[in-house]
Each structure stands twice: as C-alpha cells, then as structure tokens.
Amino acid sequence: MHHPGNRPRRLGLVLLLLSAVAVPVSGYGFHDALGSGNAIECINLRSGALASSRVFGASGPSALFLNPAALSGIEGFMTGVSASTVTWGEVVVDTTSRTKRAGRGLNALTGAMALRISPSFVLAGGVARVSDNQYDGTHYLPNDPTEPDIDRVEILSVSGGLWEALGGASFEISDHAVAGASAGLRFGGADYAYTFDESFTPFVDSTSEWEWSEQEPCWHLGFVLDDGILGVGTAYTSGTDHYSDRIAAAGRALAEHLGNSTIGFEIEVISPFDANDFIGKLSVSTPLRPEIDLLTGVGFYDGEEMERTGMAYSLGGNYRLGSLLFETAVFYSGRARKSTSFPSEYSDSVEDNWTVFSIGASYGI
C-alpha cells in the first residue's frame, strides 16, 4: 500500500539515489549495503586468519580467488570447502544518545579443487562468495526534537552479494619464482526493501523495493619470489561495477629464533589510482607441532570519511590428520566514520564492527 504523501516519496528517492552513487567501501553498515557491501575476508581460511593477507596468506585450491601463484604449493590433487558466518553491529553516536543495530548471517562459502599436471604447472577451479551486502536497520524519528514520542519509522533491509566462478593456474618460472593467473565470471546482486511509516496513520505510508545485479568477467594475477627464508610477491584483482579492483604487495621472512615462525607484512590498495584506500597487515604463522599451525594477524585501514583508523584482528589455525587438513579462523574488524546512517538521522559518527567465524576442510593426495 502506498501513501501519496510527498515526504515518504522524497525519502525513498534519497535512498534510491544513494544506492546509485554510493562510494565503494568495505564494511557492514547502511552506506556499505547501498554500495559495494563488504569484501569477504575469509574466502580462504588461512588468509582470513592472517588478517586477510592476499599474497602470502592464500593457500590450497581457493588461492585462485586471491593469489593464483600460491597454487604452486599443491603437490598432487587437492580439494577443499569452507564456510563462515558473520555477526555485525552498527552504533550511531551523537551528543545525547547511542543507537545500536545488529545482525548476523551467512558470510563466505567456498569450494575449489586443484591438480598438479606437471612438475611446474598446477590447474585449479572453484566457486566462492566474494562480497556481502546484508543489512537490517530500523530508524525511529521523534515527533519533534523537544518531544521524545516516536512519530515516524524507517526500515531498510538488504540481502545479497557477489560470487566468482574461476579457473586458474600457476607456473613455476624457476626454483624460486612462481606466476599465476585465474579468470572467470563475477556474478550476483542485492535486493533492497525500504519502508516509511507514520505512527498516526493506520497503514504503511510508503514502501520501495529495488535491486541490482551484475554478471561480468573478472581475473586475478599473482607473482611470488621466495627461497624459503625470504619472500616477496604481489597480487592483483580486477574490479567490476560493484566490486573495487585492488592490488597487494607483500614480504615475509622465516624467523628461526622465534620457533620457526614466519613473519609477514602486506600493503593493499583498494581502487588504485582512484580512491586509493590503503590497508596494512602484519601476520605471524607459527608451527606448534608438525601437524598444527597457529595463525594470527593485525591490520589497519583508511577509507571514506573515517574518524579514526579502522583496525582488524584475526586468529586461527589448522590441524593435519593424514590427507585431511582442518582449518578455522576468527576475523574481527571495527571502525568509526564521520557520517550517519539513514539520511534523516543525526549523528556525530557511526561505529561499525563485524566478526567472522569460519571453518573448513580440505583433502589432498
């Protein structure tokens, strides 16, 4: 049912315009849901446990979604699956109150396999969910700033995201140099439902529903130079209408005096030569026993209208049991931005945070 009032129509139009021009960012919040959503951090579980490191974080068949050069670590045949859930929160902060919103749902879902077909060549293929647009928020508007009674209500619900279906390969150029590439289709979309209701009317005053979808080619490139003690590398991901391109450069070193831990650092640039949003990552991989690794990482990032630098923390590990490898990762990220959520909502800042819980298993021979 639709009310012919001008205000609901104007608010719906504002939301539609926001969805069309929103800046590509990465996070769980109102503007993220209307834009490019959140780029999923745990497509590959080892990467997610190492602060979402793309160059040296990726391993196994699902490396083709981040750095296909890492496929060279597969000795024979390997197949793997992983999944994760996310809990997210949004806090709208002003001088007199804090409005909280939260939700949870599916985050990543990945399946891939790879086969070494020669001493220097590995082929792989798979499907993975790579971005998430979920959001569910309600905004209560008082009748008058001096009167606390609720007079109007806005509700925005969003679901959807993007997937990739890829084929890829790695090629060992020399004993220490490896290149890789993957290509395929990025596809999916998001569905939006916006409701505006005035409490003194017996019906819903205005509803708006819209959606977007895309189906475009995409590719990933990677290169690694590593002698087992020191390593450097880079990885590139192409962009599409609702997914920003990104490039990462990284280095790592084996620290024998720290229990043979591997220390890694990475700089990732989202939308290079355009927005140029930077993400810095520091990670540590420690073998506790021959069959057990402990993984941890920390990251910091900047973005649109940031009030303070965003931070990320991760922890995970893996356990080898014969030909099986079990993995888990927990990834947390939080930030604060100088903005608001709903267009008619006042705030000094908005704090977003999300926590991802991931599990996976792979089988290799």
C-alpha positions in Angstrom: 0.0 0.0 0.0 1.4 3.4 -0.9 0.5 6.8 0.5 0.7 9.7 -1.9 2.5 12.0 0.7 5.5 13.8 -0.6 7.8 13.2 2.3 7.8 9.4 2.0 8.4 9.6 -1.7 11.3 12.1 -1.1 12.9 9.8 1.4 12.6 6.8 -0.9 14.1 8.8 -3.7 17.0 9.8 -1.5 17.7 6.1 -0.8 17.5 5.2 -4.5 20.0 8.0 -5.3 22.3 6.8 -2.6 22.3 3.3 -3.9 23.3 4.6 -7.3 26.1 6.9 -6.3 27.4 5.3 -3.0 31.2 5.3 -2.7 32.7 1.8 -2.9 33.7 0.9 0.6 34.1 -2.3 2.6 32.1 -2.9 5.8 28.8 -3.7 7.3 26.6 -0.6 7.6 23.9 1.4 5.9 26.1 3.0 3.2 28.0 -0.2 2.6 24.9 -2.1 2.0 23.8 0.5 -0.6 27.2 0.5 -2.2 29.6 -2.4 -2.7 29.0 -4.1 0.6 31.8 -5.9 2.4 34.5 -7.7 0.5 34.7 -11.0 2.3 37.9 -11.6 4.3 37.6 -15.4 4.8 37.3 -16.6 1.2 40.5 -18.6 2.1 40.7 -19.6 5.7 44.5 -19.2 6.1 44.2 -15.8 4.6 41.4 -14.8 7.0 43.4 -16.0 10.0 46.4 -13.8 8.8 44.5 -10.5 8.8 43.1 -11.2 5.3 46.6 -11.3 3.7 46.2 -11.9 0.0 49.8 -12.6 -1.3 51.3 -15.0 1.2 48.1 -15.7 3.2 46.4 -17.7 0.5 47.0 -21.4 0.2 45.3 -24.5 -1.2 42.9 -24.6 -4.2 41.0 -21.5 -3.1 44.2 -19.4 -3.6 42.9 -18.8 -7.1 40.5 -16.2 -5.7 43.3 -14.2 -4.1 46.7 -15.0 -5.4 46.8 -17.8 -8.0 50.6 -18.0 -7.8 50.1 -19.7 -4.4 48.6 -22.8 -6.2 52.2 -23.9 -6.7 52.2 -25.2 -3.1 49.9 -28.1 -4.1 51.8 -31.3 -4.6 49.3 -33.5 -6.3 45.5 -33.3 -6.1 43.6 -31.2 -3.5 40.0 -30.3 -3.0 38.6 -28.1 -0.2 35.4 -26.4 1.1 34.9 -23.7 3.7 32.1 -21.6 5.2 31.7 -18.7 7.6 29.0 -16.7 9.4 29.2 -13.0 10.4 27.8 -11.0 13.3 27.8 -7.3 12.7 26.9 -4.2 14.7 26.3 -0.5 13.9 26.3 2.2 16.6 25.1 5.7 15.7 26.7 8.2 18.1 25.5 11.7 18.9 25.9 14.0 21.9 22.8 12.7 23.7 22.4 9.0 22.7 23.8 5.9 21.1 21.5 3.9 18.7 22.5 0.3 18.2 21.7 -2.0 15.3 23.0 -5.6 14.7 22.5 -8.7 12.6 24.0 -12.0 11.6 24.0 -14.3 8.6 26.0 -16.2 6.0 29.3 -14.7 5.1 31.7 -16.8 2.9 31.1 -20.1 1.1 34.0 -21.5 -0.9 34.6 -24.7 -2.9 37.6 -25.4 -5.1 39.9 -28.1 -6.4 43.4 -28.2 -7.9 45.6 -30.7 -9.7 49.4 -30.6 -10.5 49.6 -31.8 -14.1 53.4 -31.4 -14.5 56.4 -30.5 -12.3 55.9 -26.8 -12.8 52.2 -26.5 -13.7 49.0 -26.6 -11.4 45.4 -26.2 -12.7 42.5 -25.2 -10.4 38.8 -24.3 -10.5 36.2 -23.3 -8.0 33.3 -21.1 -6.8 33.3 -18.6 -3.9 31.2 -15.9 -2.4 33.3 -12.7 -2.5 31.1 -9.9 -1.2 28.2 -9.4 1.2 25.6 -6.6 1.2 23.4 -7.7 4.1 21.9 -5.1 6.4 18.8 -4.8 8.5 18.2 -1.4 10.3 15.3 0.5 11.8 15.4 4.2 12.5 12.9 5.9 14.8 12.1 9.6 14.3 10.6 11.7 17.2 7.6 13.9 16.6 9.7 17.0 17.5 13.2 17.4 18.9 11.6 18.5 22.2 9.2 15.6 22.3 10.5 12.1 22.7 7.4 10.3 21.3 8.1 8.3 18.2 6.2 9.7 15.2 7.8 8.0 12.2 9.8 4.8 11.4 12.2 4.0 8.6 13.3 0.4 7.9 15.9 -0.8 5.4 16.5 -4.5 4.7 19.2 -5.6 2.3 20.4 -9.1 1.2 22.7 -10.5 -1.4 26.2 -10.2 -2.6 28.6 -11.4 -5.4 30.1 -14.7 -6.3 33.0 -15.7 -8.5 33.4 -18.9 -10.7 37.0 -19.2 -11.8 39.5 -21.4 -13.5 43.2 -20.7 -12.9 46.8 -22.0 -13.0 50.2 -21.4 -11.5 53.5 -21.8 -13.4 56.9 -22.2 -11.7 59.3 -20.0 -13.7 62.3 -21.1 -11.7 63.2 -22.8 -8.4 62.2 -19.6 -6.5 59.8 -17.7 -8.9 56.1 -18.5 -9.5 53.5 -16.7 -11.5 49.7 -17.4 -11.5 46.5 -16.3 -13.1 42.8 -17.0 -12.8 39.8 -15.8 -14.7 36.1 -16.3 -14.9 32.7 -14.7 -14.0 31.8 -12.4 -11.2 28.0 -12.6 -10.7 25.2 -11.9 -8.2 23.2 -9.0 -6.9 21.4 -7.4 -4.0 17.7 -6.9 -3.1 16.5 -3.8 -1.2 13.3 -3.1 0.8 12.7 0.3 2.3 9.6 1.2 4.5 8.5 4.5 5.8 5.6 4.6 8.3 3.9 7.4 10.2 2.5 6.2 13.5 -0.7 8.3 13.3 -1.8 6.6 10.1 -3.4 3.1 10.2 -1.3 1.8 7.3 2.2 1.7 5.9 2.8 5.0 4.2 5.4 4.1 1.7 7.4 1.1 0.6 10.1 0.9 -2.0 11.8 -2.2 -3.4 14.6 -2.3 -5.9 17.6 -4.5 -6.8 20.8 -4.6 -8.8 22.6 -7.5 -10.5 25.8 -8.0 -12.4 27.5 -10.7 -14.4 30.9 -9.6 -15.6 34.3 -11.2 -16.4 37.0 -10.9 -13.7 40.6 -12.0 -13.2 43.3 -12.4 -10.7 47.1 -12.2 -11.2 49.9 -13.2 -8.8 53.7 -13.4 -8.7 55.9 -14.7 -5.8 59.7 -14.8 -5.4 60.6 -16.9 -2.4 63.6 -19.0 -1.4 62.1 -20.4 1.8 63.8 -17.9 4.0 62.8 -14.5 2.4 60.0 -13.8 0.0 58.3 -11.0 -1.8 55.2 -11.0 -4.0 52.2 -9.2 -5.4 48.6 -10.0 -6.3 46.0 -8.1 -8.4 42.2 -8.5 -8.5 40.2 -6.8 -11.3 37.1 -4.7 -10.5 33.6 -4.7 -11.7 30.6 -2.3 -11.1 30.0 -3.4 -7.5 33.5 -4.7 -6.6 36.6 -2.5 -6.4 39.8 -3.5 -8.1 42.7 -4.0 -5.7 46.4 -4.6 -5.7 48.6 -6.0 -2.9 52.4 -6.2 -2.3 53.9 -8.2 0.5 57.0 -9.7 2.0 57.8 -12.4 4.5 60.7 -13.8 6.4 61.4 -17.0 8.4 62.4 -16.3 12.0 64.1 -19.4 13.2 64.8 -17.9 16.6 61.1 -17.4 17.1 60.1 -21.1 16.8 60.5 -21.1 13.0 57.6 -18.5 12.8 57.0 -16.8 9.5 56.5 -13.0 9.8 54.7 -11.3 7.0 53.6 -7.8 6.1 51.4 -6.6 3.3 50.1 -3.3 1.8 46.8 -3.5 -0.1 45.4 -0.6 -2.1 41.7 -0.6 -3.0 40.7 1.3 -6.2 44.3 2.2 -7.1 44.7 5.5 -8.9 41.1 6.4 -7.8 40.1 6.2 -4.1 43.5 4.8 -3.1 42.2 3.3 0.2 45.1 1.6 2.0 45.1 -1.5 4.2 48.2 -2.5 6.1 48.6 -6.0 7.6 51.1 -7.8 9.8 50.8 -11.5 10.3 52.6 -14.4 12.1 52.4 -18.1 11.4 53.9 -20.4 14.0 54.2 -24.2 13.8 53.3 -25.5 17.2 53.8 -29.1 16.2 54.4 -30.8 12.8 50.6 -31.2 12.3 49.4 -27.9 13.9 49.9 -24.3 12.9 48.9 -21.2 14.9 48.0 -18.1 12.8 47.4 -14.6 13.8 47.3 -11.1 12.3 46.5 -7.4 12.8 45.5 -4.8 10.2 44.7 -1.1 9.9 42.9 0.7 7.1 41.6 4.0 6.0 38.5 4.9 3.9 35.8 7.4 3.2 35.1 9.9 6.0 37.0 8.0 8.6 37.0 9.5 12.1 39.8 7.2 13.2 41.8 4.4 11.6 40.0 1.1 11.3 41.5 -1.9 12.9 41.3 -5.6 12.2 42.4 -8.6 14.3 42.5 -12.3 13.4 43.3 -15.7 14.9 43.1 -19.2 13.5 44.9 -22.4 13.0 45.0 -25.7 11.1 45.4 -29.4 12.0 46.6 -32.1 9.6 45.3 -35.6 10.0 46.8 -37.7 7.3 45.4 -36.5 3.9 42.9 -34.2 5.7 43.5 -30.6 6.7 41.1 -28.9 9.1 41.1 -25.1 9.4 39.4 -22.4 11.4 39.6 -18.6 11.6 38.1 -15.8 13.5 38.3 -12.3 12.0 37.2 -9.1 13.7 37.2 -5.5 12.3 36.0 -2.2 13.6 36.0 1.4 12.5 34.3 4.8 13.1 33.2 7.2 10.4 32.2 10.9 10.3 28.7 10.2 8.9 25.3 9.0 9.7 23.1 6.0 8.6 19.7 7.0 7.4 19.6 10.3 5.6 17.2 11.9 8.1 19.2 10.6 11.1 21.6 13.0 13.0 24.9 11.7 14.3 28.4 12.7 15.3 29.8 9.4 14.0 28.9 5.9 13.2 30.8 2.9 14.6 30.7 -0.3 12.6 32.1 -3.7 13.6 31.9 -7.3 12.4 33.2 -10.6 13.5 33.5 -13.6 11.1 33.7 -17.2 12.3 35.0 -19.7 9.7 35.6 -23.4 9.4 36.8 -25.5 6.5 38.4 -28.8 5.5 40.5 -30.0 2.5 41.7 -33.3 1.2 45.0 -33.7 -0.7 47.0 -36.6 -2.1 
